[in-house]
Amino acid sequence: MGYVTKVQLIKRAKSEQWYINVPAQLAQALEFEQSEAVEWFIEDKGTLALKRHKVPGSVLKKKP
């Protein structure tokens, strides 16, 4: 199942910023935290990958 979102552009006098918003349902399912650092990778012109540096543990993993 995918979530469709739009790329947004904010143009200023001397710069521009591009934004891609993560839908709330997706962010909650991935357990994102406020101000969490992530890293983007370009696989090809059709695939943008997101890597997390701090991944929460699995709720299904057995604990000793």
PyMOL Python script that loads the backbone (N, CA, C, O; Angstrom):
from pymol import cmd

cmd.read_pdbstr("""\
ATOM      1  N   MET A   1       0.848  -1.180   0.000  1.00  0.00           N
ATOM      2  CA  MET A   1       0.000   0.000   0.000  1.00  0.00           C
ATOM      3  C   MET A   1       0.888   1.234   0.000  1.00  0.00           C
ATOM      4  O   MET A   1       1.842   1.306   0.775  1.00  0.00           O
ATOM      5  N   GLY A   2       0.598   2.183  -0.834  1.00  0.00           N
ATOM      6  CA  GLY A   2       1.402   3.390  -0.926  1.00  0.00           C
ATOM      7  C   GLY A   2       0.638   4.619  -0.475  1.00  0.00           C
ATOM      8  O   GLY A   2      -0.590   4.610  -0.388  1.00  0.00           O
ATOM      9  N   TYR A   3       1.370   5.660  -0.193  1.00  0.00           N
ATOM     10  CA  TYR A   3       0.803   6.948   0.170  1.00  0.00           C
ATOM     11  C   TYR A   3       1.285   7.977  -0.848  1.00  0.00           C
ATOM     12  O   TYR A   3       2.488   8.134  -1.058  1.00  0.00           O
ATOM     13  N   VAL A   4       0.359   8.666  -1.467  1.00  0.00           N
ATOM     14  CA  VAL A   4       0.699   9.687  -2.451  1.00  0.00           C
ATOM     15  C   VAL A   4       0.887  11.019  -1.731  1.00  0.00           C
ATOM     16  O   VAL A   4       0.071  11.402  -0.893  1.00  0.00           O
ATOM     17  N   THR A   5       1.953  11.712  -2.059  1.00  0.00           N
ATOM     18  CA  THR A   5       2.207  13.033  -1.500  1.00  0.00           C
ATOM     19  C   THR A   5       2.812  13.906  -2.599  1.00  0.00           C
ATOM     20  O   THR A   5       3.358  13.389  -3.574  1.00  0.00           O
ATOM     21  N   LYS A   6       2.717  15.195  -2.448  1.00  0.00           N
ATOM     22  CA  LYS A   6       3.235  16.116  -3.458  1.00  0.00           C
ATOM     23  C   LYS A   6       4.548  16.734  -2.987  1.00  0.00           C
ATOM     24  O   LYS A   6       4.755  16.952  -1.793  1.00  0.00           O
ATOM     25  N   VAL A   7       5.423  17.008  -3.936  1.00  0.00           N
ATOM     26  CA  VAL A   7       6.650  17.733  -3.655  1.00  0.00           C
ATOM     27  C   VAL A   7       6.297  19.214  -3.638  1.00  0.00           C
ATOM     28  O   VAL A   7       5.638  19.712  -4.551  1.00  0.00           O
ATOM     29  N   GLN A   8       6.740  19.918  -2.592  1.00  0.00           N
ATOM     30  CA  GLN A   8       6.430  21.333  -2.450  1.00  0.00           C
ATOM     31  C   GLN A   8       7.695  22.159  -2.626  1.00  0.00           C
ATOM     32  O   GLN A   8       8.784  21.728  -2.246  1.00  0.00           O
ATOM     33  N   LEU A   9       7.552  23.328  -3.194  1.00  0.00           N
ATOM     34  CA  LEU A   9       8.670  24.244  -3.402  1.00  0.00           C
ATOM     35  C   LEU A   9       8.333  25.590  -2.789  1.00  0.00           C
ATOM     36  O   LEU A   9       7.259  26.144  -3.021  1.00  0.00           O
ATOM     37  N   ILE A  10       9.263  26.106  -2.006  1.00  0.00           N
ATOM     38  CA  ILE A  10       9.128  27.449  -1.452  1.00  0.00           C
ATOM     39  C   ILE A  10      10.263  28.279  -2.034  1.00  0.00           C
ATOM     40  O   ILE A  10      11.436  28.021  -1.765  1.00  0.00           O
ATOM     41  N   LYS A  11       9.900  29.284  -2.835  1.00  0.00           N
ATOM     42  CA  LYS A  11      10.900  30.163  -3.462  1.00  0.00           C
ATOM     43  C   LYS A  11      11.017  31.441  -2.650  1.00  0.00           C
ATOM     44  O   LYS A  11      10.024  32.069  -2.283  1.00  0.00           O
ATOM     45  N   ARG A  12      12.257  31.801  -2.383  1.00  0.00           N
ATOM     46  CA  ARG A  12      12.545  33.052  -1.694  1.00  0.00           C
ATOM     47  C   ARG A  12      13.414  33.903  -2.614  1.00  0.00           C
ATOM     48  O   ARG A  12      13.821  33.444  -3.682  1.00  0.00           O
ATOM     49  N   ALA A  13      13.696  35.118  -2.214  1.00  0.00           N
ATOM     50  CA  ALA A  13      14.462  36.032  -3.060  1.00  0.00           C
ATOM     51  C   ALA A  13      15.827  35.455  -3.448  1.00  0.00           C
ATOM     52  O   ALA A  13      16.250  35.586  -4.596  1.00  0.00           O
ATOM     53  N   LYS A  14      16.515  34.818  -2.495  1.00  0.00           N
ATOM     54  CA  LYS A  14      17.871  34.334  -2.762  1.00  0.00           C
ATOM     55  C   LYS A  14      18.018  32.825  -2.670  1.00  0.00           C
ATOM     56  O   LYS A  14      19.123  32.311  -2.842  1.00  0.00           O
ATOM     57  N   SER A  15      16.948  32.106  -2.408  1.00  0.00           N
ATOM     58  CA  SER A  15      17.064  30.652  -2.270  1.00  0.00           C
ATOM     59  C   SER A  15      15.720  29.980  -2.530  1.00  0.00           C
ATOM     60  O   SER A  15      14.690  30.636  -2.681  1.00  0.00           O
ATOM     61  N   GLU A  16      15.765  28.678  -2.574  1.00  0.00           N
ATOM     62  CA  GLU A  16      14.542  27.893  -2.678  1.00  0.00           C
ATOM     63  C   GLU A  16      14.707  26.630  -1.848  1.00  0.00           C
ATOM     64  O   GLU A  16      15.817  26.121  -1.690  1.00  0.00           O
ATOM     65  N   GLN A  17      13.593  26.125  -1.316  1.00  0.00           N
ATOM     66  CA  GLN A  17      13.610  24.905  -0.520  1.00  0.00           C
ATOM     67  C   GLN A  17      12.545  23.964  -1.048  1.00  0.00           C
ATOM     68  O   GLN A  17      11.431  24.377  -1.372  1.00  0.00           O
ATOM     69  N   TRP A  18      12.907  22.691  -1.128  1.00  0.00           N
ATOM     70  CA  TRP A  18      11.997  21.650  -1.588  1.00  0.00           C
ATOM     71  C   TRP A  18      11.614  20.789  -0.384  1.00  0.00           C
ATOM     72  O   TRP A  18      12.459  20.467   0.450  1.00  0.00           O
ATOM     73  N   TYR A  19      10.345  20.423  -0.302  1.00  0.00           N
ATOM     74  CA  TYR A  19       9.837  19.639   0.822  1.00  0.00           C
ATOM     75  C   TYR A  19       9.076  18.418   0.316  1.00  0.00           C
ATOM     76  O   TYR A  19       8.342  18.486  -0.671  1.00  0.00           O
ATOM     77  N   ILE A  20       9.265  17.320   1.005  1.00  0.00           N
ATOM     78  CA  ILE A  20       8.442  16.128   0.802  1.00  0.00           C
ATOM     79  C   ILE A  20       7.920  15.745   2.175  1.00  0.00           C
ATOM     80  O   ILE A  20       8.699  15.367   3.051  1.00  0.00           O
ATOM     81  N   ASN A  21       6.635  15.836   2.368  1.00  0.00           N
ATOM     82  CA  ASN A  21       6.035  15.531   3.656  1.00  0.00           C
ATOM     83  C   ASN A  21       5.755  14.042   3.773  1.00  0.00           C
ATOM     84  O   ASN A  21       5.378  13.385   2.802  1.00  0.00           O
ATOM     85  N   VAL A  22       5.945  13.525   4.971  1.00  0.00           N
ATOM     86  CA  VAL A  22       5.631  12.130   5.266  1.00  0.00           C
ATOM     87  C   VAL A  22       4.224  12.109   5.863  1.00  0.00           C
ATOM     88  O   VAL A  22       3.975  12.786   6.860  1.00  0.00           O
ATOM     89  N   PRO A  23       3.298  11.345   5.273  1.00  0.00           N
ATOM     90  CA  PRO A  23       1.955  11.280   5.847  1.00  0.00           C
ATOM     91  C   PRO A  23       1.990  10.788   7.301  1.00  0.00           C
ATOM     92  O   PRO A  23       2.824   9.955   7.656  1.00  0.00           O
ATOM     93  N   ALA A  24       1.096  11.297   8.126  1.00  0.00           N
ATOM     94  CA  ALA A  24       1.070  10.976   9.559  1.00  0.00           C
ATOM     95  C   ALA A  24       0.968   9.474   9.804  1.00  0.00           C
ATOM     96  O   ALA A  24       1.628   8.951  10.702  1.00  0.00           O
ATOM     97  N   GLN A  25       0.152   8.775   9.020  1.00  0.00           N
ATOM     98  CA  GLN A  25      -0.013   7.329   9.218  1.00  0.00           C
ATOM     99  C   GLN A  25       1.307   6.591   9.014  1.00  0.00           C
ATOM    100  O   GLN A  25       1.627   5.662   9.756  1.00  0.00           O
ATOM    101  N   LEU A  26       2.064   7.006   8.017  1.00  0.00           N
ATOM    102  CA  LEU A  26       3.355   6.381   7.731  1.00  0.00           C
ATOM    103  C   LEU A  26       4.374   6.699   8.827  1.00  0.00           C
ATOM    104  O   LEU A  26       5.092   5.812   9.287  1.00  0.00           O
ATOM    105  N   ALA A  27       4.435   7.957   9.239  1.00  0.00           N
ATOM    106  CA  ALA A  27       5.366   8.360  10.296  1.00  0.00           C
ATOM    107  C   ALA A  27       5.063   7.636  11.605  1.00  0.00           C
ATOM    108  O   ALA A  27       5.982   7.234  12.320  1.00  0.00           O
ATOM    109  N   GLN A  28       3.786   7.467  11.921  1.00  0.00           N
ATOM    110  CA  GLN A  28       3.409   6.759  13.146  1.00  0.00           C
ATOM    111  C   GLN A  28       3.745   5.278  13.054  1.00  0.00           C
ATOM    112  O   GLN A  28       4.227   4.693  14.024  1.00  0.00           O
ATOM    113  N   ALA A  29       3.498   4.663  11.902  1.00  0.00           N
ATOM    114  CA  ALA A  29       3.795   3.247  11.718  1.00  0.00           C
ATOM    115  C   ALA A  29       5.297   2.976  11.814  1.00  0.00           C
ATOM    116  O   ALA A  29       5.714   1.923  12.294  1.00  0.00           O
ATOM    117  N   LEU A  30       6.111   3.940  11.351  1.00  0.00           N
ATOM    118  CA  LEU A  30       7.564   3.797  11.417  1.00  0.00           C
ATOM    119  C   LEU A  30       8.138   4.269  12.749  1.00  0.00           C
ATOM    120  O   LEU A  30       9.340   4.151  12.987  1.00  0.00           O
ATOM    121  N   GLU A  31       7.278   4.804  13.619  1.00  0.00           N
ATOM    122  CA  GLU A  31       7.663   5.303  14.941  1.00  0.00           C
ATOM    123  C   GLU A  31       8.740   6.381  14.848  1.00  0.00           C
ATOM    124  O   GLU A  31       9.709   6.374  15.608  1.00  0.00           O
ATOM    125  N   PHE A  32       8.557   7.314  13.900  1.00  0.00           N
ATOM    126  CA  PHE A  32       9.469   8.447  13.801  1.00  0.00           C
ATOM    127  C   PHE A  32       9.379   9.292  15.055  1.00  0.00           C
ATOM    128  O   PHE A  32       8.329   9.368  15.694  1.00  0.00           O
ATOM    129  N   GLU A  33      10.497   9.931  15.406  1.00  0.00           N
ATOM    130  CA  GLU A  33      10.528  10.852  16.533  1.00  0.00           C
ATOM    131  C   GLU A  33      10.765  12.266  16.002  1.00  0.00           C
ATOM    132  O   GLU A  33      11.360  12.450  14.940  1.00  0.00           O
ATOM    133  N   GLN A  34      10.299  13.244  16.745  1.00  0.00           N
ATOM    134  CA  GLN A  34      10.497  14.635  16.349  1.00  0.00           C
ATOM    135  C   GLN A  34      11.988  14.933  16.234  1.00  0.00           C
ATOM    136  O   GLN A  34      12.769  14.537  17.099  1.00  0.00           O
ATOM    137  N   SER A  35      12.382  15.623  15.182  1.00  0.00           N
ATOM    138  CA  SER A  35      13.767  16.030  14.905  1.00  0.00           C
ATOM    139  C   SER A  35      14.705  14.854  14.648  1.00  0.00           C
ATOM    140  O   SER A  35      15.923  15.005  14.755  1.00  0.00           O
ATOM    141  N   GLU A  36      14.163  13.692  14.314  1.00  0.00           N
ATOM    142  CA  GLU A  36      15.003  12.526  14.022  1.00  0.00           C
ATOM    143  C   GLU A  36      15.803  12.763  12.745  1.00  0.00           C
ATOM    144  O   GLU A  36      15.275  13.277  11.759  1.00  0.00           O
ATOM    145  N   ALA A  37      17.071  12.387  12.770  1.00  0.00           N
ATOM    146  CA  ALA A  37      17.935  12.543  11.596  1.00  0.00           C
ATOM    147  C   ALA A  37      17.763  11.337  10.671  1.00  0.00           C
ATOM    148  O   ALA A  37      17.792  10.189  11.113  1.00  0.00           O
ATOM    149  N   VAL A  38      17.584  11.618   9.394  1.00  0.00           N
ATOM    150  CA  VAL A  38      17.478  10.576   8.374  1.00  0.00           C
ATOM    151  C   VAL A  38      18.389  10.968   7.211  1.00  0.00           C
ATOM    152  O   VAL A  38      18.796  12.124   7.090  1.00  0.00           O
ATOM    153  N   GLU A  39      18.700   9.999   6.365  1.00  0.00           N
ATOM    154  CA  GLU A  39      19.590  10.249   5.235  1.00  0.00           C
ATOM    155  C   GLU A  39      18.932   9.757   3.955  1.00  0.00           C
ATOM    156  O   GLU A  39      18.422   8.638   3.901  1.00  0.00           O
ATOM    157  N   TRP A  40      18.945  10.603   2.919  1.00  0.00           N
ATOM    158  CA  TRP A  40      18.348  10.265   1.629  1.00  0.00           C
ATOM    159  C   TRP A  40      19.411   9.724   0.679  1.00  0.00           C
ATOM    160  O   TRP A  40      20.544  10.203   0.666  1.00  0.00           O
ATOM    161  N   PHE A  41      19.036   8.720  -0.119  1.00  0.00           N
ATOM    162  CA  PHE A  41      19.903   8.159  -1.147  1.00  0.00           C
ATOM    163  C   PHE A  41      19.147   8.111  -2.463  1.00  0.00           C
ATOM    164  O   PHE A  41      17.969   7.758  -2.496  1.00  0.00           O
ATOM    165  N   ILE A  42      19.817   8.462  -3.538  1.00  0.00           N
ATOM    166  CA  ILE A  42      19.223   8.379  -4.864  1.00  0.00           C
ATOM    167  C   ILE A  42      19.645   7.057  -5.487  1.00  0.00           C
ATOM    168  O   ILE A  42      20.820   6.857  -5.793  1.00  0.00           O
ATOM    169  N   GLU A  43      18.689   6.157  -5.676  1.00  0.00           N
ATOM    170  CA  GLU A  43      18.967   4.879  -6.330  1.00  0.00           C
ATOM    171  C   GLU A  43      19.002   5.081  -7.841  1.00  0.00           C
ATOM    172  O   GLU A  43      19.936   4.652  -8.517  1.00  0.00           O
ATOM    173  N   ASP A  44      17.980   5.734  -8.352  1.00  0.00           N
ATOM    174  CA  ASP A  44      17.886   6.118  -9.755  1.00  0.00           C
ATOM    175  C   ASP A  44      16.869   7.251  -9.825  1.00  0.00           C
ATOM    176  O   ASP A  44      16.381   7.700  -8.788  1.00  0.00           O
ATOM    177  N   LYS A  45      16.545   7.714 -11.006  1.00  0.00           N
ATOM    178  CA  LYS A  45      15.638   8.868 -11.114  1.00  0.00           C
ATOM    179  C   LYS A  45      14.207   8.559 -10.695  1.00  0.00           C
ATOM    180  O   LYS A  45      13.385   9.470 -10.595  1.00  0.00           O
ATOM    181  N   GLY A  46      13.896   7.297 -10.451  1.00  0.00           N
ATOM    182  CA  GLY A  46      12.553   6.927 -10.017  1.00  0.00           C
ATOM    183  C   GLY A  46      12.491   6.417  -8.588  1.00  0.00           C
ATOM    184  O   GLY A  46      11.405   6.139  -8.079  1.00  0.00           O
ATOM    185  N   THR A  47      13.662   6.289  -7.922  1.00  0.00           N
ATOM    186  CA  THR A  47      13.684   5.703  -6.577  1.00  0.00           C
ATOM    187  C   THR A  47      14.542   6.537  -5.639  1.00  0.00           C
ATOM    188  O   THR A  47      15.736   6.729  -5.872  1.00  0.00           O
ATOM    189  N   LEU A  48      13.919   7.027  -4.584  1.00  0.00           N
ATOM    190  CA  LEU A  48      14.588   7.778  -3.535  1.00  0.00           C
ATOM    191  C   LEU A  48      14.457   6.965  -2.257  1.00  0.00           C
ATOM    192  O   LEU A  48      13.340   6.675  -1.828  1.00  0.00           O
ATOM    193  N   ALA A  49      15.572   6.594  -1.641  1.00  0.00           N
ATOM    194  CA  ALA A  49      15.550   5.752  -0.440  1.00  0.00           C
ATOM    195  C   ALA A  49      15.867   6.589   0.790  1.00  0.00           C
ATOM    196  O   ALA A  49      16.672   7.519   0.736  1.00  0.00           O
ATOM    197  N   LEU A  50      15.226   6.245   1.893  1.00  0.00           N
ATOM    198  CA  LEU A  50      15.420   6.933   3.160  1.00  0.00           C
ATOM    199  C   LEU A  50      16.047   5.959   4.146  1.00  0.00           C
ATOM    200  O   LEU A  50      15.536   4.856   4.341  1.00  0.00           O
ATOM    201  N   LYS A  51      17.154   6.359   4.771  1.00  0.00           N
ATOM    202  CA  LYS A  51      17.825   5.509   5.754  1.00  0.00           C
ATOM    203  C   LYS A  51      17.774   6.171   7.117  1.00  0.00           C
ATOM    204  O   LYS A  51      18.080   7.355   7.261  1.00  0.00           O
ATOM    205  N   ARG A  52      17.382   5.391   8.116  1.00  0.00           N
ATOM    206  CA  ARG A  52      17.359   5.888   9.491  1.00  0.00           C
ATOM    207  C   ARG A  52      18.646   5.492  10.180  1.00  0.00           C
ATOM    208  O   ARG A  52      19.175   4.407   9.939  1.00  0.00           O
ATOM    209  N   HIS A  53      19.150   6.357  11.029  1.00  0.00           N
ATOM    210  CA  HIS A  53      20.363   6.057  11.776  1.00  0.00           C
ATOM    211  C   HIS A  53      20.039   5.389  13.110  1.00  0.00           C
ATOM    212  O   HIS A  53      20.846   4.626  13.640  1.00  0.00           O
ATOM    213  N   LYS A  54      18.873   5.674  13.643  1.00  0.00           N
ATOM    214  CA  LYS A  54      18.451   5.105  14.931  1.00  0.00           C
ATOM    215  C   LYS A  54      17.108   4.409  14.695  1.00  0.00           C
ATOM    216  O   LYS A  54      16.080   5.071  14.551  1.00  0.00           O
ATOM    217  N   VAL A  55      17.119   3.088  14.654  1.00  0.00           N
ATOM    218  CA  VAL A  55      15.905   2.327  14.345  1.00  0.00           C
ATOM    219  C   VAL A  55      15.347   1.728  15.633  1.00  0.00           C
ATOM    220  O   VAL A  55      16.088   1.091  16.382  1.00  0.00           O
ATOM    221  N   PRO A  56      14.044   1.919  15.908  1.00  0.00           N
ATOM    222  CA  PRO A  56      13.459   1.319  17.115  1.00  0.00           C
ATOM    223  C   PRO A  56      13.454  -0.200  17.013  1.00  0.00           C
ATOM    224  O   PRO A  56      13.386  -0.757  15.917  1.00  0.00           O
ATOM    225  N   GLY A  57      13.525  -0.858  18.151  1.00  0.00           N
ATOM    226  CA  GLY A  57      13.519  -2.311  18.195  1.00  0.00           C
ATOM    227  C   GLY A  57      12.170  -2.898  17.794  1.00  0.00           C
ATOM    228  O   GLY A  57      11.146  -2.216  17.828  1.00  0.00           O
ATOM    229  N   SER A  58      12.186  -4.158  17.419  1.00  0.00           N
ATOM    230  CA  SER A  58      10.970  -4.844  17.001  1.00  0.00           C
ATOM    231  C   SER A  58      10.136  -5.235  18.213  1.00  0.00           C
ATOM    232  O   SER A  58      10.680  -5.640  19.241  1.00  0.00           O
ATOM    233  N   VAL A  59       8.839  -5.115  18.097  1.00  0.00           N
ATOM    234  CA  VAL A  59       7.943  -5.546  19.175  1.00  0.00           C
ATOM    235  C   VAL A  59       7.737  -7.057  19.123  1.00  0.00           C
ATOM    236  O   VAL A  59       7.244  -7.643  20.087  1.00  0.00           O
ATOM    237  N   LEU A  60       8.102  -7.690  18.026  1.00  0.00           N
ATOM    238  CA  LEU A  60       7.938  -9.138  17.875  1.00  0.00           C
ATOM    239  C   LEU A  60       9.193  -9.923  18.235  1.00  0.00           C
ATOM    240  O   LEU A  60       9.144 -11.149  18.337  1.00  0.00           O
ATOM    241  N   LYS A  61      10.305  -9.242  18.427  1.00  0.00           N
ATOM    242  CA  LYS A  61      11.566  -9.899  18.729  1.00  0.00           C
ATOM    243  C   LYS A  61      11.526 -10.498  20.128  1.00  0.00           C
ATOM    244  O   LYS A  61      11.074  -9.851  21.073  1.00  0.00           O
ATOM    245  N   LYS A  62      11.996 -11.725  20.259  1.00  0.00           N
ATOM    246  CA  LYS A  62      12.033 -12.391  21.566  1.00  0.00           C
ATOM    247  C   LYS A  62      13.127 -11.790  22.435  1.00  0.00           C
ATOM    248  O   LYS A  62      14.227 -11.503  21.961  1.00  0.00           O
ATOM    249  N   LYS A  63      12.816 -11.604  23.703  1.00  0.00           N
ATOM    250  CA  LYS A  63      13.787 -11.062  24.642  1.00  0.00           C
ATOM    251  C   LYS A  63      14.265 -12.199  25.541  1.00  0.00           C
ATOM    252  O   LYS A  63      13.456 -12.989  26.026  1.00  0.00           O
ATOM    253  N   PRO A  64      15.572 -12.285  25.765  1.00  0.00           N
ATOM    254  CA  PRO A  64      16.097 -13.375  26.612  1.00  0.00           C
ATOM    255  C   PRO A  64      15.730 -13.214  28.068  1.00  0.00           C
ATOM    256  O   PRO A  64      16.100 -14.049  28.893  1.00  0.00           O
TER     257      PRO A  64
END
""", "prot")
cmd.dss("prot")
cmd.show_as("cartoon", "prot")
cmd.util.cbc("prot")
cmd.orient("prot")
